[in-house]
Amino acid sequence: MLATNAVFRLATTWLFREYSPGVVTRALLFLPATGYVVGRAIAERLLTAPQLMLALVLGTLAGGGVIASLWLPMDLDWRLRRRS
């Protein structure tokens, strides 16, 4: 999920030729951290190949879902507030 966010930030920075907040942090921390964790999981055989693939797919879908939520209409109805 962290790597998905980093790739999204890098892609939008490149695509729009405009700085995306957090792109440096994500590129310098999230991508290497994800690579490290996945590398350790493989090296120490903490997950089977199908489990690792499932974790990568679910993490990517979760990260993509968060990004996709940016395009949801935000015209919320606030009728459920407490009455004074």
ROSE-4610 file (N, C-alpha, C; in Angstrom, 1 decimal, always signed):
// ROSE-4610
residu = [M/M/M/L/L/L/A/A/A/T/T/T/N/N/N/A/A/A/V/V/V/F/F/F/R/R/R/L/L/L/A/A/A/T/T/T/T/T/T/W/W/W/L/L/L/F/F/F/R/R/R/E/E/E/Y/Y/Y/S/S/S/P/P/P/G/G/G/V/V/V/V/V/V/T/T/T/R/R/R/A/A/A/L/L/L/L/L/L/F/F/F/L/L/L/P/P/P/A/A/A/T/T/T/G/G/G/Y/Y/Y/V/V/V/V/V/V/G/G/G/R/R/R/A/A/A/I/I/I/A/A/A/E/E/E/R/R/R/L/L/L/L/L/L/T/T/T/A/A/A/P/P/P/Q/Q/Q/L/L/L/M/M/M/L/L/L/A/A/A/L/L/L/V/V/V/L/L/L/G/G/G/T/T/T/L/L/L/A/A/A/G/G/G/G/G/G/G/G/G/V/V/V/I/I/I/A/A/A/S/S/S/L/L/L/W/W/W/L/L/L/P/P/P/M/M/M/D/D/D/L/L/L/D/D/D/W/W/W/R/R/R/L/L/L/R/R/R/R/R/R/R/R/R/S/S/S]
num = [1/1/1/2/2/2/3/3/3/4/4/4/5/5/5/6/6/6/7/7/7/8/8/8/9/9/9/10/10/10/11/11/11/12/12/12/13/13/13/14/14/14/15/15/15/16/16/16/17/17/17/18/18/18/19/19/19/20/20/20/21/21/21/22/22/22/23/23/23/24/24/24/25/25/25/26/26/26/27/27/27/28/28/28/29/29/29/30/30/30/31/31/31/32/32/32/33/33/33/34/34/34/35/35/35/36/36/36/37/37/37/38/38/38/39/39/39/40/40/40/41/41/41/42/42/42/43/43/43/44/44/44/45/45/45/46/46/46/47/47/47/48/48/48/49/49/49/50/50/50/51/51/51/52/52/52/53/53/53/54/54/54/55/55/55/56/56/56/57/57/57/58/58/58/59/59/59/60/60/60/61/61/61/62/62/62/63/63/63/64/64/64/65/65/65/66/66/66/67/67/67/68/68/68/69/69/69/70/70/70/71/71/71/72/72/72/73/73/73/74/74/74/75/75/75/76/76/76/77/77/77/78/78/78/79/79/79/80/80/80/81/81/81/82/82/82/83/83/83/84/84/84]
x = [+0.8/+0.0/+0.9/+2.0/+2.8/+3.5/+3.9/+4.5/+3.5/+2.3/+1.2/+1.1/+1.1/+1.0/+2.2/+3.4/+4.6/+4.6/+4.2/+4.1/+3.1/+1.9/+0.9/+1.5/+2.2/+2.7/+3.8/+4.6/+5.6/+5.0/+4.0/+3.3/+2.6/+1.9/+1.2/+2.2/+3.3/+4.3/+4.8/+5.1/+5.6/+4.6/+3.4/+2.3/+1.9/+1.7/+1.2/+2.3/+3.6/+4.8/+4.6/+4.1/+3.8/+4.1/+4.7/+5.1/+3.8/+3.9/+2.8/+3.3/+2.6/+3.0/+3.4/+4.5/+5.0/+5.7/+5.9/+6.5/+8.0/+8.7/+10.1/+10.1/+9.3/+9.3/+8.9/+7.9/+7.4/+8.4/+9.0/+10.0/+11.3/+11.7/+12.9/+12.7/+11.5/+11.2/+10.3/+9.1/+8.1/+8.6/+9.2/+9.6/+10.7/+11.8/+12.8/+12.3/+11.4/+10.9/+10.0/+9.2/+8.4/+9.4/+10.4/+11.3/+12.0/+12.4/+13.1/+12.2/+10.9/+10.0/+9.7/+9.4/+9.2/+10.4/+11.6/+12.8/+13.1/+12.8/+13.0/+12.0/+10.7/+9.7/+10.1/+10.7/+11.1/+12.4/+13.3/+14.6/+14.4/+13.5/+13.2/+12.1/+11.5/+10.4/+9.3/+8.9/+7.8/+6.5/+6.4/+5.2/+5.4/+4.4/+4.6/+4.4/+4.7/+4.6/+3.1/+2.1/+0.7/+0.4/+0.8/+0.5/+1.2/+2.4/+3.1/+2.4/+2.0/+1.3/-0.1/-0.8/-2.0/-1.8/-0.8/-0.5/-0.2/+0.6/+0.9/-0.3/-1.1/-2.4/-3.3/-3.5/-4.4/-3.9/-2.6/-2.0/-2.2/-2.0/-2.1/-3.6/-4.5/-5.9/-6.4/-5.9/-6.2/-5.7/-4.4/-3.8/-4.6/-4.9/-5.6/-7.0/-7.6/-9.0/-8.9/-7.9/-7.8/-7.6/-6.8/-6.5/-7.8/-8.5/-9.8/-10.8/-10.8/-11.8/-11.7/-10.5/-10.4/-11.4/-11.9/-12.8/-14.3/-14.5/-15.9/-16.6/-17.8/-18.5/-18.6/-18.3/-18.2/-19.4/-20.5/-21.7/-22.5/-22.0/-22.6/-23.8/-24.8/-25.9/-25.6/-25.7/-25.3/-26.6/-27.7/-28.9/-28.7/-27.7/-27.5/-26.8/-26.6/-25.9/-26.8/-26.2/-26.9/-27.8/-28.9/-29.8/-29.4/-29.4/-29.0/-30.1]
y = [-1.2/+0.0/+1.3/+1.2/+2.4/+2.6/+1.5/+1.7/+2.2/+1.8/+2.3/+3.8/+4.3/+5.7/+6.4/+5.9/+6.5/+6.5/+5.5/+5.4/+6.4/+6.5/+7.5/+8.9/+9.3/+10.6/+10.9/+9.9/+10.1/+10.3/+9.5/+9.6/+10.9/+11.4/+12.6/+13.8/+13.7/+14.8/+14.8/+13.7/+13.6/+14.0/+13.4/+13.7/+15.1/+15.8/+17.2/+18.2/+17.7/+18.6/+19.6/+19.1/+19.9/+19.1/+19.7/+19.0/+18.5/+17.2/+16.6/+16.5/+17.0/+17.0/+15.6/+15.5/+14.3/+13.4/+13.8/+12.9/+12.5/+13.4/+13.2/+12.2/+12.4/+11.5/+10.1/+10.0/+8.7/+8.0/+8.7/+8.1/+7.7/+8.5/+8.1/+7.2/+7.1/+6.2/+5.1/+5.3/+4.3/+3.2/+3.6/+2.6/+1.7/+2.3/+1.4/+0.6/+1.1/+0.4/-0.8/-0.6/-1.7/-2.7/-2.3/-3.2/-4.1/-3.4/-4.1/-5.1/-4.8/-5.7/-6.9/-6.6/-7.7/-8.6/-8.0/-8.7/-9.6/-9.1/-9.9/-11.0/-10.7/-11.8/-12.9/-12.6/-13.6/-14.3/-13.6/-14.2/-15.1/-14.7/-15.5/-16.5/-16.6/-17.5/-17.3/-16.1/-15.8/-16.1/-16.0/-16.2/-17.1/-17.9/-18.7/-17.8/-18.2/-17.4/-16.9/-17.8/-17.3/-16.3/-16.5/-15.5/-14.2/-14.2/-12.9/-12.2/-13.0/-12.3/-11.8/-12.5/-12.0/-10.7/-10.7/-9.5/-8.3/-8.5/-7.5/-7.0/-7.9/-7.5/-6.8/-7.3/-6.6/-5.2/-5.1/-3.8/-2.8/-3.3/-2.4/-2.0/-2.9/-2.6/-1.6/-1.8/-0.9/+0.5/+0.5/+1.9/+2.5/+1.7/+2.3/+2.7/+2.0/+2.4/+3.7/+4.0/+5.2/+6.4/+6.1/+7.1/+7.4/+6.3/+6.4/+7.2/+7.1/+7.8/+9.4/+9.8/+11.3/+11.8/+10.9/+11.3/+11.1/+10.7/+10.5/+11.9/+12.0/+13.3/+13.5/+14.7/+15.0/+16.0/+15.9/+16.7/+15.9/+15.9/+15.1/+15.8/+15.1/+15.7/+15.5/+16.6/+16.6/+16.6/+16.0/+15.9/+15.1/+14.3/+13.4/+14.0/+15.3/+16.0/+16.0/+16.2/+16.3/+17.6/+17.4/+18.6/+19.4/+20.7/+21.6/+21.6]
z = [+0.0/+0.0/+0.0/+0.8/+0.8/-0.6/-1.2/-2.5/-3.6/-3.5/-4.4/-4.2/-3.0/-2.8/-3.4/-3.2/-3.7/-5.2/-5.9/-7.3/-7.8/-7.1/-7.5/-7.4/-6.4/-6.2/-7.3/-7.6/-8.6/-10.0/-10.2/-11.5/-11.7/-10.7/-10.8/-10.9/-10.2/-10.4/-11.8/-12.3/-13.7/-14.7/-14.6/-15.5/-15.6/-14.4/-14.4/-14.3/-14.2/-14.2/-13.0/-11.9/-10.7/-9.5/-8.5/-7.3/-6.6/-6.2/-5.5/-4.0/-3.1/-1.7/-1.2/-0.6/+0.0/-1.0/-2.2/-3.2/-2.8/-2.3/-1.9/-0.7/+0.3/+1.4/+1.0/+0.1/-0.3/-1.2/-2.1/-3.0/-2.2/-1.2/-0.5/+0.7/+1.2/+2.4/+2.0/+1.4/+1.2/+0.2/-0.9/-1.9/-1.3/-0.7/-0.1/+1.0/+1.8/+3.0/+2.5/+1.4/+0.9/+0.3/-0.5/-1.0/+0.0/+1.1/+2.2/+2.9/+3.2/+3.8/+2.9/+1.6/+0.7/+0.5/+0.4/+0.3/+1.5/+2.7/+3.9/+4.0/+3.6/+3.6/+2.7/+1.5/+0.6/+1.1/+1.6/+2.1/+3.3/+4.2/+5.4/+5.2/+4.0/+3.7/+4.7/+5.0/+5.9/+5.3/+4.0/+3.3/+2.1/+1.8/+0.5/-0.7/-1.8/-3.0/-3.2/-3.1/-3.2/-2.2/-0.9/+0.1/-0.2/-0.6/-1.0/-2.1/-3.1/-4.3/-3.8/-2.9/-2.4/-1.6/-0.8/+0.0/-0.9/-1.9/-2.9/-3.6/-4.1/-4.8/-3.9/-2.6/-1.7/-1.3/-1.1/-0.7/-1.9/-3.1/-4.2/-4.4/-4.3/-4.4/-3.3/-2.1/-1.0/-1.2/-1.7/-2.0/-3.1/-4.2/-5.3/-4.9/-4.0/-3.5/-2.8/-2.0/-1.3/-2.3/-3.3/-4.4/-5.1/-5.5/-6.2/-5.5/-4.1/-3.3/-3.5/-4.0/-4.2/-5.3/-6.1/-7.2/-6.8/-5.5/-5.1/-4.9/-5.3/-5.0/-3.5/-3.1/-1.6/-1.2/-1.9/-1.6/-0.5/+0.7/+1.7/+2.3/+2.8/+3.5/+5.0/+5.7/+7.1/+8.0/+7.6/+8.4/+9.7/+9.7/+10.9/+12.0/+12.0/+13.1/+14.3/+15.5/+16.7/+16.7/+17.3/+17.4/+18.6/+18.5/+19.6/+20.7]
